[in-house]
Amino acid sequence: MNKKTIIIVDDHRVFHDGICKALEATGKFTVTARAVNGAQAVSLTEKAAPDLILMDISMPDLNGMEATRRILAIHPEIRIVALSMHTEKIYVKGMLTAGASGYVLKSCSFKELETAIQSVLDGHVYVSPEITHLLVGDSPDRLSRLSKREKQVLVHISEGHSSKEIAEILNLSVKTIDVYRRNLKSKLGIQGVADLTRYAIAKGLISPDP
């Protein structure tokens, strides 16, 4: 089994050591680098090219939100999970908007962290259950541009269904579903499935993985 590579970004070295040992003890992950601030994270990502980054938010030199934006602008294939003590909406929404695929509280169990990492690596979005309520009830904005059918297709896409599967569920042709996909990307200004999923979660259309 190929181990997935991870970079840990946090300005507390003791925290680094504990998480690193726990991750490598699973036999599924290898911590290839550690960074103590956002600027170092951006630099190390270029050298290490990890599968996933565990990103703190409040750090010196460059915060986690900006580091996430810079990294994903160059390496959109990398998955980033925010690991933070902050439970305020501004931080949760900020990291997801920046492109993070997950947000986990530092108070979580290691089992939850492992679940979040695996879920994100599998292409899903994960948010700690304690803070999912922060993502519900946001303002409509671009959502108001979508038709009822487009919203249905968005939900099914976010749940991981293929165009063929959605066509069968909605009793439509695959070509019609592909048209809806293009419309969604155009109206929302969002291209990737992971980004569409984040948007659907942020708008309360679906629930994050438990």
Secondary structure, DSSP 8 states (H G I E B T S, - for coil): ---EEEEEE-S-HHHHHHHHHHHHHTTSEEEEEEESSHHHHHHHHHHH--SEEEE-SS-SSS-HHHHHHHHHHH-TTSEEEEEES--SHHHHHHHHHHT-SEEEETTS-HHHHHHHHHHHHTT--EE-GGGGGGGSS---GGGGGS-HHHHHHHHHHHTT--HHHHHHHHT--HHHHHHHHHHHHHHHT--SHHHHHHHHHHTTSS--B-
